Amino acid sequence: MILNNRTQLNITVNLHREGILGIVTTSTLTTLQCTVFLFINITMLYTLRSKEVFRVTSRYLLLFNLLFADTVQLAHSQSMFLLSSFRLTLLYPVCAALIVFNSLTLFVSIATLVIMCLERYIAICYPLRHSAIITIRNTGVAICVIWITGLLHGIIQLSLILRFSFRDLQLTQMMDFCGKESVFLDPASDLFQKTFTYFFFVLGGVTVVFTYTGIMVAAHSASTDKASASKARRTVLLHLLQMGLTVSSTIYYSVIIAISKHLGRLEAVRIQVFLYICIIVLPKCLSSLIYGLRDQTIRPILLLNLCCQWKGSVYMLKCKNIRVFVT
């Protein structure tokens, strides 16, 4: 009997030790990965503001807006991941504000992706009217409309969430990690969120598919530049993949909750980390990879800035000399 108790105690201690070691390991690895992607994204943002050609071109202004939203989402997602990994709970009002803020940046990312696909569609299918339609002023108006729409959506979300009563102090402290399913307790807020999300994503998906089809049709036209059309088609296809991964991130918390109910702690953590990297982290770095490696105007300046920032201030003089050569 005593031997059985000791064996059970040893198994419990080993599982507890493996659980803590796994949490520390996964948290460290994901944090290092996100730090690298944040460094690349921030460098990309700096690059897009370092040259006048990027500040006066509509396509690069939209890219800056997309990268800014993705970078904020990446930092927010990693913070929430660390909180859930270490079982740190938040107050409902704080969690609600964070979830609404994440919904805002998610909306901005998807809407900007749709606008960028439309811009490529107009550039290929209506090249003579592109300069008249896609202007700096119209681009600025589109970006403002995106942010204002996202803010209005967030205000409505908060107003519906605040209908839930926080009178009981025990209920104000969350019992589980912060997620949409833990915040949208009122049926009206949950219905509004799902309806808006599904409608917006379906509309965005249909728009991107339409632009991709239009570019494919235009590519077979004799009057269209085949190289430009082919490059635009690949760009829109990558944006469609990026949008699909971003849409998948909206069901991340639901999947994690379902997995946690049917699997053990260690197995659930492993699957959570895998899904987190695939559908949360990966879409936030695709923009830098798509444009940083494929765009001939951005690539040399981005690589220059990455090298100079990585080496540090010791080589600042050398970087300045190289910048003169690039310019």
For each residue, the residues with C-beta under 8 A, 3 or more apart:
1: 4 5
2: 5 6
3: 6 7
4: 1 7 8
5: 1 2 8 9
6: 2 3 9 10
7: 3 4 10 11
8: 4 5 11 12
9: 5 6 12 13
10: 6 7 13 14
11: 7 8 14 15
12: 8 9 15 16
13: 9 10 16 17
14: 10 11 17 18
15: 11 12 18 19 266
16: 12 13 19 20
17: 13 14 20 21
18: 14 15 21 22 266
19: 15 16 22 23 265 266 269
20: 16 17 23 24
21: 17 18 24 25
22: 18 19 25 26 266 269 270
23: 19 20 26 27 85 86 269
24: 20 21 27 28
25: 21 22 28 29
26: 22 23 29 30 85 269 273
27: 23 24 30 31 81 82 85 86
28: 24 25 31 32
29: 25 26 32 33 273
30: 26 27 33 34 78 81 273 276 277 281
31: 27 28 34 35 78 82
32: 28 29 35 36
33: 29 30 36 37 277 281
34: 30 31 37 38 74 75 77 78 281
35: 31 32 38 39
36: 32 33 39 40
37: 33 34 40 41 74 281 284 285 288
38: 34 35 41 42 71 74 75
39: 35 36 42 43 309
40: 36 37 43 44 285 288 292 306
41: 37 38 44 45 67 70 71 74 284 285 287 288
42: 38 39 45 46 71
43: 39 40 46 47 302 305 306 309
44: 40 41 47 48 67 287 288 291 292 298 302
45: 41 42 48 49 64 67 68 71
46: 42 43 49 50 305
47: 43 44 50 51 54 298 301 302 305
48: 44 45 54 55 60 63 64 67 298
49: 45 46 54 55 64
50: 46 47 54 301 305
51: 47 54 55 301
52: 55 56
53: 56 57 60 297
54: 47 48 49 50 51 57 60 61 64 297 298
55: 48 49 51 52 60 61
56: 52 53 136
57: 53 54 60 61
58: 61 62 119 134 135 136 138 139
59: 62 63 116 119 134
60: 48 53 54 55 57 63 64 298
61: 54 55 57 58 64 65 136 139 140 143
62: 58 59 65 66 112 115 116 119 139 142 143
63: 48 59 60 66 67 116 287 291
64: 45 48 49 54 60 61 67 68
65: 61 62 68 69 108 112 143 146
66: 62 63 69 70 108 109 112 113 116 287
67: 41 44 45 48 63 64 70 71 287 288
68: 45 64 65 71 72
69: 65 66 72 73 105 106 108 109 112
70: 41 66 67 73 74 105 109 283 284 285 287
71: 38 41 42 45 67 68 74 75 284
72: 68 69 75 76 105
73: 69 70 76 77 102 105 106 109 284
74: 34 37 38 41 70 71 77 78 281 284 285
75: 34 38 71 72 78 79
76: 72 73 79 80 98 101 102 105
77: 34 73 74 80 81 102 276 280 281 284
78: 30 31 34 74 75 81 82 281
79: 75 76 82 83
80: 76 77 83 84 98 102 177 178
81: 27 30 77 78 84 85 276 280
82: 27 31 78 79 85 86 88
83: 79 80 86 88 89 90 177 178
84: 80 81 87 88 177 178
85: 23 26 27 81 82 269
86: 23 27 82 83
87: 84 177
88: 82 83 84
89: 83 173 174 175 176 177 178
90: 83 94 95 98 174 178
91: 94 95 172 173 174
92: 95 96 164 166 171 172 173 174 182 183
93: 96 97 166 172
94: 90 91 97 98
95: 90 91 92 98 99 174 178 182 183
96: 92 93 99 100 158 161 162 183
97: 93 94 100 101 158
98: 76 80 90 94 95 101 102 178
99: 95 96 102 103 178 179 180 183
100: 96 97 103 104 154 157 158 161
101: 76 97 98 104 105 154
102: 73 76 77 80 98 99 105 106
103: 99 100 106 107 150 153 154 157 193
104: 100 101 107 108 150 151 153 154
105: 69 70 72 73 76 101 102 108 109 150
106: 69 73 102 103 109 110 246 249 250
107: 103 104 110 111 146 149 150 153 200
108: 65 66 69 104 105 111 112 146 147 150
109: 66 69 70 73 105 106 112 113 246
110: 106 107 113 114 200 201 204 243 246 247
111: 107 108 114 115 146 149 150 204
112: 62 65 66 69 108 109 115 116 143 146
113: 66 109 110 116 117 204 208 239 242 243 246
114: 110 111 117 118 204 207 208 243
115: 62 111 112 118 119 142 146
116: 59 62 63 66 112 113 119 120 239
117: 113 114 120 121 207 208 211 212 236 239 240
118: 114 115 121 122 207 211
119: 58 59 62 115 116 122 123 134
120: 116 117 123 124 211 215 232 235 236
121: 117 118 124 125 210 211 214 215 232 236
122: 118 119 125 126 129 130 133 134
123: 119 120 126 127 130 134 228 232
124: 120 121 127 214 215 218 219 224 228 229 232
125: 121 122 214 215 218
126: 122 123 129 130 133
127: 123 124 130
128:
129: 122 126 132 133
130: 122 123 126 127 133 134
131: 134 135
132: 129 135
133: 122 126 129 130 138
134: 58 59 119 122 123 130 131 138 139
135: 58 131 132 138 139
136: 56 58 61 139 140
137: 140 141
138: 58 133 134 135 141 142
139: 58 61 62 134 135 136 142 143
140: 61 136 137 143 144
141: 137 138 144 145
142: 62 115 138 139 145 146
143: 61 62 65 112 139 140 146 147
144: 140 141 147 148
145: 141 142 148 149
146: 65 107 108 111 112 115 142 143 149 150
147: 108 143 144 150 151
148: 144 145 151 152
149: 107 111 145 146 152 153
150: 103 104 105 107 108 111 146 147 153 154
151: 104 147 148 154 155
152: 148 149 155 156
153: 103 104 107 149 150 156 157 196
154: 100 101 103 104 150 151 157 158
155: 151 152 158 159
156: 152 153 159 160 192
157: 100 103 153 154 160 161 189 192 193
158: 96 97 100 154 155 161 162
159: 155 156 162 163
160: 156 157 163 186 188 189 192
161: 96 100 157 158 164 183 184 186 189
162: 96 158 159
163: 159 160 186 188 189
164: 92 161 185 186 189
165: 168 171
166: 92 93 171 172
167: 171
168: 165 171 172
169: 172 173
170: 173
171: 92 165 166 167 168
172: 91 92 93 166 168 169
173: 89 91 92 169 170
174: 89 90 91 92 95 177 178 182
175: 89
176: 89 179 182
177: 80 83 84 87 89 174 182
178: 80 83 84 89 90 95 98 99 174 182 183
179: 99 176 182 183 253 256 257
180: 99 183 184 193 253 254
181: 184 253 254 257
182: 92 95 174 176 177 178 179 185
183: 92 95 96 99 161 178 179 180
184: 161 180 181 189 190 193
185: 164 182 189 190
186: 160 161 163 164 189 190
187: 190 191
188: 160 163 191 192
189: 157 160 161 163 164 184 185 186 192 193
190: 184 185 186 187 193 194
191: 187 188 194 195
192: 156 157 160 188 189 195 196
193: 103 157 180 184 189 190 196 197
194: 190 191 197 198
195: 191 192 198 199
196: 153 192 193 199 200
197: 193 194 200 201 250
198: 194 195 201 202
199: 195 196 202 203
200: 107 110 196 197 203 204
201: 110 197 198 204 205 243 247 250
202: 198 199 205 206
203: 199 200 206 207
204: 110 111 113 114 200 201 207 208 243
205: 201 202 208 209 240 243 247
206: 202 203 209 210
207: 114 117 118 203 204 210 211
208: 113 114 117 204 205 211 212 236 239 240 243
209: 205 206 212 213 240
210: 121 206 207 213 214
211: 117 118 120 121 207 208 214 215 236
212: 117 208 209 215 216 233 236 237 240
213: 209 210 216 217
214: 121 124 125 210 211 217 218
215: 120 121 124 125 211 212 218 219 229 232 233 236
216: 212 213 219 220 233
217: 213 214 220 221
218: 124 125 214 215 221 224 229
219: 124 215 216 224 226 229 230 233
220: 216 217 224
221: 217 218 224
222:
223:
224: 124 218 219 220 221 228 229
225: 228 229
226: 219 229 230
227: 230 231
228: 123 124 224 225 231 232
229: 124 215 218 219 224 225 226 232 233
230: 219 226 227 233 234
231: 227 228 234 235 294
232: 120 121 123 124 215 228 229 235 236
233: 212 215 216 219 229 230 236 237
234: 230 231 237 238
235: 120 231 232 238 239 290 294
236: 117 120 121 208 211 212 215 232 233 239 240
237: 212 233 234 240 241
238: 234 235 241 242 286 290
239: 113 116 117 208 235 236 242 243 290
240: 117 205 208 209 212 236 237 243 244
241: 237 238 244 245 286
242: 113 238 239 245 246 283 286 287 290
243: 110 113 114 201 204 205 208 239 240 246 247
244: 240 241 247 248
245: 241 242 248 249 278 279 282 283 286
246: 106 109 110 113 242 243 249 250 283
247: 110 201 205 243 244 250
248: 244 245 251 252 279
249: 106 245 246 252 279 280 283
250: 106 197 201 246 247
251: 248 254 255
252: 248 249 255 256 275 276 279 280
253: 179 180 181 256 257
254: 180 181 251 257 258
255: 251 252 258 259 275
256: 179 252 253 259 260 268 272 275
257: 179 181 253 254 260 261
258: 254 255 261 262
259: 255 256 262 263 268 271 272
260: 256 257 263 268
261: 257 258
262: 258 259
263: 259 260 267 268 271
264: 267 268
265: 19 268 269
266: 15 18 19 22 269 270
267: 263 264 270 271
268: 256 259 260 263 264 265 271 272
269: 19 22 23 26 85 265 266 272 273
270: 22 266 267 273 274
271: 259 263 267 268 274 275
272: 256 259 268 269 275 276
273: 26 29 30 269 270 276 277
274: 270 271 277 278
275: 252 255 256 271 272 278 279 280
276: 30 77 81 252 272 273 279 280 281
277: 30 33 273 274 280 281 282
278: 245 274 275 281 282
279: 245 248 249 252 275 276 282 283
280: 77 81 249 252 275 276 277 283 284
281: 30 33 34 37 74 77 78 276 277 278 284 285
282: 245 277 278 279 285 286
283: 70 242 245 246 249 279 280 286
284: 37 41 70 71 73 74 77 280 281 287
285: 37 40 41 70 74 281 282 288 289
286: 238 241 242 245 282 283 289 290
287: 41 44 63 66 67 70 242 284 290 291
288: 37 40 41 44 67 285 291 292
289: 285 286 292 293
290: 235 238 239 242 286 287 293 294
291: 44 63 287 288 294 295 298
292: 40 44 288 289 295 298 299 302
293: 289 290 299
294: 231 235 290 291 299
295: 291 292 298 299
296: 299 300
297: 53 54 301
298: 44 47 48 54 60 291 292 295 301 302
299: 292 293 294 295 296 302 303
300: 296 303 304 326
301: 47 50 51 297 298 304 305 326
302: 43 44 47 292 298 299 305 306
303: 299 300 306 307
304: 300 301 307 308 319 322 323 326
305: 43 46 47 50 301 302 308 309
306: 40 43 302 303 309 310
307: 303 304 310 311 319
308: 304 305 311 315 316 319 322
309: 39 43 305 306 312
310: 306 307
311: 307 308 314 315 319
312: 309 315
313: 316
314: 311
315: 308 311 312 318 319
316: 308 313 319 320
317: 320 321
318: 315 321 322
319: 304 307 308 311 315 316 322 323
320: 316 317 323 324
321: 317 318 324 325
322: 304 308 318 319 325 326
323: 304 319 320 326 327
324: 320 321 327
325: 321 322
326: 300 301 304 322 323
327: 323 324
